Amino acid sequence: MNRRRFINQAGMATALSSCAVSGLHAVSPNNKLNVAAIGVGGMGAGNIRKCSTENIVALCDVDLERGGPTFQKHPKAKRFRDFRVMFDKMDKEIDAVIIATPDHTHAVATMEAMRRGKHVYTQKPLTHSIWEARQLSEAARQYGVATQMGNQGHSSEGARLTVEWIRAGVIGEVRELHCWSDRPLRGTRFERKLYWPQGVAQRPQPRQPVPKTLDWDLWLGPAPYRDYNPDYVPFNWRGWWDFGTGALGDMGCHIIDHPYWALKLGYPESVEATSTHVHPETAPLASLVTYHFPARGKLPPVKMVWYDGGIKPPRPDELEPEEEWPVDGVLYVGDRGKIMHQSHGGMPSLIPLSRMRGFQQPDKTLPRIKGSHEKNWLDACKGGARACSHFDYSGPLTELVLLGNLAIRTEGPLQWDGPRMRVTNNEAANQYVQRPYRQGWTL
């Protein structure tokens, strides 16, 4: 063996050893990742489609009918129902994992993937509970994997413009925010219906037979056992507390994202909520949640109000009658003006809209995302820059969103100790910080 060949092979051995220690596979920017997906219907199907430049090697879904179209599009991918079996059988063949299951199984699937050294893309909200979000953020740092939460608006141009305008002081100091969504409603202003059930007092009766294509026990995962009913799957689980996180959990990681980023909100010091009737089984039909944030360095205290179920903040006087007041969005109230934008990365506008004529935008100071939110994550998996909604960002954002649900389910106002994840003035409220898992399931 000549000297050059010896040095090359020694270097390769060292690199492979380092990868083995970290649990990660060595993938160059020009090579394809081996990607697995857990939950391949609905949002998962779209995430997989945007990762189709890579090798889709494994697909996992508890419902063979729901996952059927995706299975057919990727006939070479191995199929599973239980993600734990998938990892046991294909551990060395998987580099990265997409998790697009219902909210209540996000954390257990994501943690198992990271524990095995896999990069992870997990749909929003990152977790079902505040405690789970903290655990995933800490685990991502421990295992050194590339992470991304599926709040795709964070990759948008609108998000970056909003942050740049706010931080450049275009409307001065912001001390008041309003964030709203019409969920769980859907439709026009004059004709709306429930997109999914909320405000339901009791579980559906009577017991229904489980479809042959669905493994109901696996679908329940860590949630308490209950009988199957089509009122839960494949979509309506969102409003049931055991499985979903209601309108705030479903939309908050999109809508609260931009102000959380722009104003460096961090932990609130208190939160309180009012709503239509709160049931043990489901989120209310409509709610209003008020967060109070302390001063952050030179930034002043901020009051942020969340509205859902068709409730909106008062229409700004600056909007002309013919100008749209959107069904979801954010209004920033500064001491020198107001900015408004819609959900999912909507482009910001000064109001009155006439202020946009001749407006000289501040310099673009934030890096732009090339391609989709999923591609941003794939690039990070291959050693590129950190994905924009990594868990060190999206974990605390998820904690903030889910804190609103804690307030909805509890008498307030509540004093919040963010670092310790505890309500300090109402011990009973802390039962909602962390949920118990069904026997056989752990994080």
C-alpha positions in Angstrom: 0.0 0.0 0.0 1.5 3.4 -1.0 1.6 6.3 1.3 -1.2 8.3 -0.4 -3.6 5.4 -0.4 -2.8 4.7 3.3 -3.5 8.3 4.3 -6.8 8.4 2.3 -8.1 5.2 3.8 -7.0 6.2 7.3 -8.9 9.5 6.8 -12.0 7.7 5.6 -11.9 5.3 8.6 -11.7 8.3 11.0 -14.7 10.0 9.3 -16.8 6.8 9.4 -15.9 6.3 13.0 -17.1 9.8 13.8 -20.4 9.1 12.1 -20.8 5.9 14.0 -20.2 7.7 17.3 -22.8 10.4 16.5 -25.3 7.9 15.1 -25.5 9.8 11.8 -25.0 8.6 8.3 -22.4 10.4 6.1 -24.3 12.0 3.2 -22.6 14.4 0.8 -24.6 17.4 -0.6 -24.7 15.6 -4.0 -25.9 12.3 -2.6 -29.4 11.3 -1.9 -30.8 10.7 1.6 -32.6 7.6 2.6 -35.9 9.0 3.9 -38.7 7.2 5.8 -42.1 8.7 6.7 -44.5 8.0 9.5 -48.0 9.1 8.7 -48.2 9.1 4.9 -51.7 10.3 4.2 -52.9 14.0 4.5 -50.0 16.4 5.2 -47.5 13.5 5.2 -48.2 12.9 1.5 -47.4 16.5 0.7 -44.2 16.4 2.7 -43.1 13.2 1.0 -43.8 14.7 -2.4 -41.5 17.6 -1.7 -38.8 15.2 -0.6 -39.1 13.1 -3.8 -35.6 14.1 -4.9 -34.3 11.7 -2.2 -34.6 7.9 -1.8 -38.0 7.1 -0.2 -37.1 3.8 1.5 -39.8 3.2 4.1 -43.4 4.2 4.6 -45.4 3.7 7.8 -49.1 4.2 8.4 -51.5 2.6 10.8 -54.3 2.9 8.1 -53.5 1.0 4.9 -56.4 2.7 3.1 -55.3 6.2 4.1 -51.7 5.5 3.2 -52.7 3.7 0.0 -52.1 6.4 -2.6 -48.6 7.2 -1.2 -47.8 3.4 -1.0 -48.7 3.2 -4.7 -46.5 6.1 -5.7 -43.5 4.6 -4.0 -43.7 0.8 -4.7 -40.1 0.2 -3.8 -40.4 1.6 -0.3 -41.0 -1.0 2.4 -44.3 -0.7 4.2 -45.0 -0.8 7.9 -47.8 -0.1 10.4 -45.7 0.3 13.6 -42.9 2.8 13.4 -41.0 0.9 16.1 -40.9 -2.2 14.0 -39.7 0.0 11.0 -36.8 1.3 13.0 -35.9 -2.1 14.3 -35.8 -3.6 10.9 -34.4 -0.7 8.9 -32.3 1.2 11.3 -29.1 1.2 9.3 -31.0 2.0 6.0 -32.6 5.3 7.2 -31.0 8.7 7.3 -34.0 11.0 7.9 -37.6 10.7 8.9 -40.8 12.7 8.2 -43.4 12.5 11.0 -46.9 13.6 10.0 -49.1 11.7 12.4 -51.8 13.2 14.6 -50.5 15.5 17.3 -50.6 13.0 20.2 -48.0 10.7 18.6 -45.6 13.4 17.3 -43.3 13.3 20.4 -42.9 9.5 20.7 -42.2 9.0 17.0 -39.8 12.0 16.9 -37.9 11.0 20.0 -37.4 7.4 18.8 -36.0 8.7 15.5 -33.6 11.1 17.1 -32.5 8.5 19.6 -31.4 6.4 16.7 -29.5 9.3 15.1 -32.1 10.2 12.4 -32.7 13.7 11.1 -36.4 14.6 11.7 -39.1 16.8 10.0 -42.1 16.9 12.4 -45.4 18.5 11.6 -46.8 21.3 13.7 -47.5 21.6 16.5 -44.3 19.9 17.4 -45.9 18.1 20.3 -49.1 17.5 22.2 -47.8 18.9 25.6 -45.5 21.6 26.8 -43.2 19.0 28.5 -42.8 17.0 25.3 -41.7 20.1 23.4 -39.0 20.8 26.0 -37.8 17.2 25.8 -37.5 17.2 22.0 -35.6 20.5 22.0 -33.1 19.2 24.5 -32.8 15.8 22.7 -32.1 17.4 19.3 -29.1 19.2 20.8 -28.0 16.0 22.5 -28.2 13.8 19.4 -26.9 16.5 17.0 -29.5 15.8 14.3 -31.0 18.2 11.7 -34.6 19.2 12.7 -37.5 21.1 11.3 -41.1 21.7 12.4 -43.6 21.8 9.6 -44.8 25.4 10.0 -44.0 26.1 6.3 -44.7 29.9 6.6 -41.4 30.3 8.5 -39.6 29.7 5.2 -41.5 32.4 3.4 -40.5 35.8 2.1 -43.4 37.3 4.0 -42.0 36.1 7.3 -38.7 37.7 6.6 -40.1 41.0 5.5 -42.2 41.2 8.6 -39.3 40.5 10.9 -37.1 43.1 9.1 -39.8 45.8 9.1 -40.6 45.3 12.8 -36.9 45.2 13.9 -36.1 48.2 11.7 -38.7 50.2 13.7 -41.0 50.9 10.7 -43.9 51.3 13.1 -41.9 52.1 16.2 -42.1 50.2 19.4 -44.7 47.4 19.4 -46.5 46.8 22.7 -49.7 45.2 21.4 -50.4 42.2 19.1 -53.5 40.6 17.9 -53.5 37.1 16.3 -56.6 35.3 15.1 -58.0 32.3 13.2 -61.5 31.3 12.2 -60.7 27.6 13.0 -62.5 25.4 13.8 -64.8 27.1 11.4 -64.5 27.2 7.6 -66.3 29.0 4.9 -67.3 32.5 3.9 -68.2 35.3 6.3 -71.9 34.6 5.9 -71.9 30.9 5.6 -69.5 28.9 7.9 -69.5 25.4 9.2 -67.3 23.4 11.5 -64.1 22.2 9.9 -63.8 19.7 12.7 -65.8 19.1 15.9 -65.1 21.2 19.0 -67.4 22.1 21.9 -68.6 18.5 22.1 -69.5 17.4 25.7 -69.5 13.6 25.3 -67.8 10.9 23.4 -69.7 9.6 20.4 -71.9 6.5 21.0 -72.4 3.6 20.4 -69.3 1.6 19.8 -68.4 1.2 16.1 -66.6 -1.6 14.3 -63.0 -0.8 13.5 -62.3 -0.8 9.7 -60.2 -3.7 8.6 -57.5 -1.4 7.1 -56.9 0.4 10.4 -54.9 -0.7 13.4 -56.8 1.3 16.1 -54.5 0.4 19.0 -51.5 1.7 17.1 -53.4 4.8 16.1 -54.2 5.5 19.8 -50.5 5.1 20.6 -49.7 6.8 24.0 -53.3 8.2 24.4 -55.7 6.6 26.8 -57.7 3.8 25.4 -61.2 4.5 24.0 -63.4 2.7 21.5 -63.0 3.5 17.8 -65.4 5.9 16.2 -65.3 7.6 12.7 -65.8 10.9 14.5 -62.1 10.7 15.4 -60.3 9.5 12.2 -58.9 10.4 9.8 -59.3 14.1 10.3 -61.6 15.1 13.2 -59.2 14.2 16.0 -58.0 17.8 16.0 -60.6 19.0 18.5 -60.4 16.1 20.9 -58.1 16.9 23.9 -56.6 13.3 24.0 -55.4 13.5 20.4 -55.4 17.1 19.1 -54.7 20.6 20.4 -57.7 22.5 19.1 -57.8 25.6 17.0 -54.9 27.3 18.9 -52.6 24.2 18.6 -53.5 23.7 14.9 -53.0 27.2 13.7 -51.0 29.0 16.4 -47.6 27.6 15.2 -48.4 29.3 11.8 -49.9 32.6 13.0 -48.0 33.3 16.2 -44.7 32.3 14.5 -43.9 35.7 12.9 -44.5 37.9 15.9 -42.7 35.4 18.2 -39.7 35.7 15.9 -39.8 39.4 15.1 -40.2 40.6 18.7 -38.1 37.9 20.4 -41.0 37.2 22.7 -39.6 34.2 24.7 -41.6 33.1 27.7 -44.7 35.1 28.9 -44.9 36.0 32.5 -48.7 35.4 32.6 -51.6 34.1 30.5 -55.4 34.1 30.9 -58.2 32.9 28.7 -61.9 33.2 28.2 -64.0 30.9 26.0 -67.3 29.3 25.2 -68.0 26.3 27.4 -65.0 24.1 28.1 -65.6 20.4 28.1 -63.2 17.6 29.4 -63.4 15.9 25.9 -62.9 18.7 23.4 -61.6 22.3 22.9 -64.2 25.0 23.1 -66.0 26.4 20.0 -64.2 29.8 20.4 -61.6 31.2 22.7 -59.7 34.4 23.5 -56.3 34.1 25.1 -54.2 37.0 26.4 -50.4 36.6 26.9 -48.3 39.1 28.8 -44.6 39.3 28.0 -42.0 41.2 30.0 -39.5 43.6 28.6 -36.7 41.8 26.7 -33.5 43.9 26.8 -34.4 47.1 25.1 -37.7 45.8 23.8 -40.8 46.9 25.8 -43.4 44.6 27.4 -45.9 43.2 25.0 -49.6 42.1 25.3 -50.6 39.5 22.7 -54.2 38.4 22.3 -55.2 35.2 20.4 -58.7 34.8 19.0 -60.3 31.8 17.3 -63.7 30.3 16.4 -64.6 33.4 14.3 -63.8 36.0 17.0 -61.7 38.8 15.7 -60.1 41.9 17.1 -61.9 45.1 16.3 -61.4 46.1 12.7 -58.7 48.9 12.6 -60.1 52.3 11.8 -57.3 52.7 9.3 -58.8 50.1 7.0 -61.1 51.5 4.3 -64.6 49.8 4.0 -63.7 48.1 0.8 -60.4 46.7 2.1 -60.2 43.1 3.3 -60.1 42.3 7.0 -58.8 38.7 6.7 -60.2 35.5 8.4 -56.8 34.9 10.0 -53.8 36.9 10.5 -51.7 39.2 12.8 -52.0 42.9 13.6 -49.0 44.7 15.1 -49.8 47.9 16.9 -46.8 50.2 17.1 -46.5 53.7 18.5 -45.9 55.0 14.9 -48.3 52.8 12.9 -49.6 49.3 12.3 -48.6 46.3 10.2 -50.9 43.5 9.2 -50.4 40.1 7.4 -52.3 36.9 6.9 -51.4 33.4 8.1 -48.9 31.0 6.6 -46.2 33.6 5.7 -48.5 36.2 4.3 -46.9 39.4 3.0 -46.9 42.3 5.4 -48.7 45.6 4.7 -48.7 48.9 6.4 -52.2 50.2 7.2 -53.8 52.3 6.0 -52.8 50.6 2.8 -52.2 54.0 1.3 -48.9 54.1 3.3 -47.5 51.4 1.0 -47.4 53.9 -1.8 -43.8 55.1 -2.0 -42.8 53.1 1.1 -39.0 52.5 1.2 -38.5 49.1 2.6 -35.6 48.6 5.0 -32.6 46.6 4.0 -33.0 42.8 3.8 -30.9 41.5 6.6 -32.1 37.9 7.0 -31.0 34.9 4.8 -33.6 33.8 2.3 -34.8 30.2 1.9 -34.2 28.6 -1.5 -36.9 26.1 -2.3 -39.5 24.6 0.0 -39.5 24.2 3.8 -38.8 20.5 3.2 -35.8 21.3 1.0 -34.5 23.7 3.6 -34.5 20.7 6.0 -33.0 18.3 3.4 -30.1 20.7 2.9 -29.5 20.8 6.6 -29.4 17.0 6.7 -26.7 17.0 4.2 -24.5 19.4 6.2 -25.8 22.7 5.0 -26.9 25.6 7.2 -29.3 24.8 10.1 -32.9 24.5 9.0 -34.9 27.7 9.8 -37.5 26.1 12.1 -35.1 23.9 14.0 -36.3 22.6 17.4 -34.3 25.2 19.4 -36.7 27.7 17.8 -39.9 25.7 17.2 -39.8 23.9 20.5 -40.2 27.0 22.6 -42.7 28.4 20.1 -44.8 25.2 20.6 -44.5 25.6 24.3 -46.0 29.1 24.0 -48.8 28.0 21.8 -49.8 25.1 24.1 -49.6 27.3 27.2 -52.7 29.0 25.7 -54.5 25.6 25.9 -53.5 25.2 29.5 -55.1 28.6 30.2 -58.2 27.7 28.3 -58.7 24.5 30.5 -57.9 26.3 33.8 -59.2 29.2 35.8 -56.9 32.2 35.4 -55.0 34.5 35.3 -52.0 32.2 35.6 -48.4 33.3 36.5 -46.0 31.3 34.3 -42.4 30.3 35.2 -41.1 29.4 31.7 -37.7 27.9 32.5 -39.3 25.6 35.1 -42.5 24.9 33.0 -44.7 25.6 36.0 -47.8 27.7 36.9 -46.8 29.3 40.2 -50.2 30.5 41.4 -52.5 27.6 40.6 -51.0 24.1 41.3 -54.0 22.3 39.7 -53.1 23.9 36.3 -49.8 22.1 36.2 -51.6 18.8 35.4 -51.8 20.0 31.8 -48.0 20.6 31.4 -47.3 16.9 31.0 -49.8 14.1 30.1 -49.5 10.5 31.3 -48.9 7.9 28.6 -50.8 4.7 28.2 -49.0 1.6 29.5 -46.4 0.3 27.0 -45.5 3.8 25.7 -42.7 6.1 26.8 -40.8 9.1 25.6 
